Structure formats: C-alpha cells, structure tokens
Amino acid sequence: MIDLTQGAASVTVPIQIASPSETALVAVSGLPAGIQVKYASTDTNPSGTLTFTANVSAMTGNFMPTVTVMSAGLTASAGFTLVVKSP
C-alpha cells in the first residue's frame, strides 16, 4: 500500500525487476487525476524506484493502479493499493 497526501512530500518505493536485459519499460495505469509517477532504474539492471507525488488538487480516496513492466520480450503486471488523503 502506498499512502500519499495532497501537496506533501513524494513517496519512493523500490521496484524489483528480474530480467536478462538491462532495460525495461515501466508504466503505471489507473492513477487518479493529480498523481504523478516517475520510474528510475539503477545503473546495473532495470530494478529501481517508483516515485509518486500528489499535487494539491489530486483526487482523494482509495485506488487500485497497476504497474506493468516490459523487458526482454516479456510483460508482467502487478496491482497495488494507493491511498490519497487531504492534508
């Protein structure tokens, strides 16, 4: 579960990607309006971090986005719970 507060500090979570390739395409679908996400890989493999930010007008509530990773011709997806709260 990832907890965000409108207009507050970003939340960074690790993402582990097992792939023979050092590159990956990472997409997050199902995010509510006002939520931004940035993927950053490490230097040696596609694992890295996802950083989530909620702007001051982000929709509040509980959401179930999906992370999809494409690497080396394979695709994997996983859902998670995102909670957005007002300050």
C-alpha positions, 0 to 999 in steps of 0.5 A: 500500500502506498499512502500519499497526501495532497501537496506533501512530500513524494513517496519512493518505493523500490521496484524489483525487476528480474530480467536478462536485459538491462532495460525495461519499460515501466508504466503505471495505469489507473492513477487518479487525476493529480498523481504523478509517477516517475520510474528510475532504474539503477545503473546495473539492471532495470530494478529501481524506484517508483516515485509518486507525488500528489499535487494539491488538487489530486483526487482523494480516496482509495485506488487500485493502479497497476504497474506493468513492466516490459523487458526482454520480450516479456510483460508482467503486471502487478496491482497495488493499493494507493491511498490519497488523503487531504492534508 
